[in-house]
Amino acid sequence: MTGSHVVPNSWSAYKAGVFNAVDNMGYRARTNMGLPATSGIGPTSIFVVGLAGNSGDQPDPILLQRLANDPDGDLYNIPTNYLPCAQEATCIQYTTQPQGTFIWSADRTKLVQSYQAIVSQVLG
């Protein structure tokens, strides 16, 4: 930052902007902000699957936990890939909003298992 302006070509500024936009989208979806009260649509649960990349790029577990409003740590991998939200300094959970699920998938096999776990939660 220079003075009170964000440097437009700064990677950290872009990353922060994307993080904030995704986080805000999740918050708004879970509270139905922008929908008329007469819409009849209740609060929204968000389910997120983060697929690890081959190039070493990894999903941001804090962002995806916040998007899903998931308080849990990694329940699907051994060893675990991320901690419960309460143990992460920048993770926020909204207890009055629906809780969804974030699942980290390391590969295609885990990806299938991730979707099966979400389907069982939605239909269960």
C-alpha positions, 0 to 999 in steps of 0.5 A: 500500500502506498498512502491510503491506496492499494497498489493495483499491480500487487499480488497480495492486493489481488489475493486479498481482494479475491479472498474478500469477494469470495468470503462476502459471497458466502456470507451473503448466500448463507443469509439470503441478502438481496432476496425479498423476504417473500421469496420463500427461500431459506438460508443456504448451506454451502459445500466446498471441495478443494482439489490439490494441484499437481504443480504444488498449488494448494487450495486455501483451507481458511478461505474455503472453511470460511466460505462453507462456514465449516467449524471442523478441521480436516475429517477426511484425510490422514494426516490432516491438511488443516485445523479446525476454524477456531484454531486458525487466527484468520478463520471466522465462523458465523454460528447463527448461519448454516454450517456447510462442509469443506473437504480437501481432496488430494487427488481424483480418488479422494475427489470421488470420495469427497462428493460421495461424503457431500451427497450423504450429508445432503440426502442424509 
